[in-house]
Structure formats: structure tokens, C-alpha cells
Amino acid sequence: MTLYDCNLYLVESNEMLAKKTLNNQITLPKKIADLFPDTDYFDVELDNGVIILRPVQPQSLNQVQEKLSQLGITESDIQDALNWARGTPS
């Protein structure tokens, strides 16, 4: 069984809730997050109204950078978002 199969099994067998905050942040349930201890990034896809998260492994950092580039997100955008989240001026 692969990690992805295990993830699908958990989603099908254990209903869990995640709450979206006012800042559009979602915390993964602990049972799910514990399956990905070394994962900081997830690729997000919408498929017929279903949100799909796929872990992006550290060796795929170039994929994260490529995705950010495709979305037009710059280093400055990331820094602005961090400043906003921390409540510090830009």
C-alpha cells in the first residue's frame, strides 16, 4: 500500500473536518498531518468540487518554484504575504 492509497483509505473510512479560517487557512486533521511529517507543501487541485492535496516532496522543490512561477507569484509577493500574516509593515 502506498502513502497515497493509505491517504485515500483514511479519507474514505474516517470522516474528519477541517475549518477554513477568515485568512483562508486550513489546518489538516492530526491523523492526516502525521502521515506527512516531512512535508511542508501540498499541490492543490480542484476536481468536480473536491479539493485534492498531493504532498510535494523535498526533492520536488523545483516543482514548487515552477508552480509559483506559473501562478505569477514572486518573491516579493511571498514576503508581502509573510509580512501581512505576521502583522508587520511591508
N, C-alpha and C positions, 0 to 999 in steps of 0.2 A: 504494500500500500504506500503510495507516495504521499507527501505532505499535502498536495492538492486534494487527493482522494480523501485524506483524513479531514481536511477542512470542509469539504462538501458533506461528509458524513456528519460532522458536528452540526453544521447548519441545518441539515435535514432532521437530525434526531433531538436536538436541544434548542428549543426556541429561546432566543435571547433578544434583549432590547438594547439599542444604543440611542442616546438622546443627542440631537443636534442642538448646539448652543446658539446664542444670538450671534456669535462670531463665526458661525458655520463650521464649528469644530465637532468632531465625533470621536468619542473615546470607545475603543474596542473593548468588548467584554473580556475580563481577565482570562477566561478559558481559551479564548481565541488568541489574545495577545501573547499568552505564554507559549503558544506554538511557534512563535516567530521572535525568539529572544534577541537575535542579532539583526533584525530588520527594522530600518528606520523609515523606509519609503515603500509605498504601495502604488502600483499603477492602478488608476481608477477608470472603469468603463461603465457605461450605462447600456443595458441590453433589455429592451422591452419593459422599461420601468424598474428593472432590477439593477442595483448597484453591485458591481463586481470589483473586488480588491484582489490584486495579484502582487505578492511580495516581490520587491526588486532587490536582488542580492547585491552585496558589496562589489562583486566583480562586474556588475552591470551599471556602475556609476556613470559610465559614458552614456548609457541609455537614458538615465535621469537627465543628464545635461542636454542630450539631444531633444528630449521631450520638452524641457523648459524652453529650449531654443525654438522648437516648433510652435509653442504656445506664445512666443514673443515675450517671455519673462526674462528680464535682465538681472544682473547682479544688483543694480540699483533698486529694482522692484523688490527683490528679496530683502535688501537692507531696509527699505521703507516699511515693508510688512513686519519685519522684526522690531523696528522702532515703534510702530503702531501697537504691536502686541505687548511690548514692554512699557508702553506709555511714555516713551521718550521722544523728544523732538527730532525731526529729520536732520 
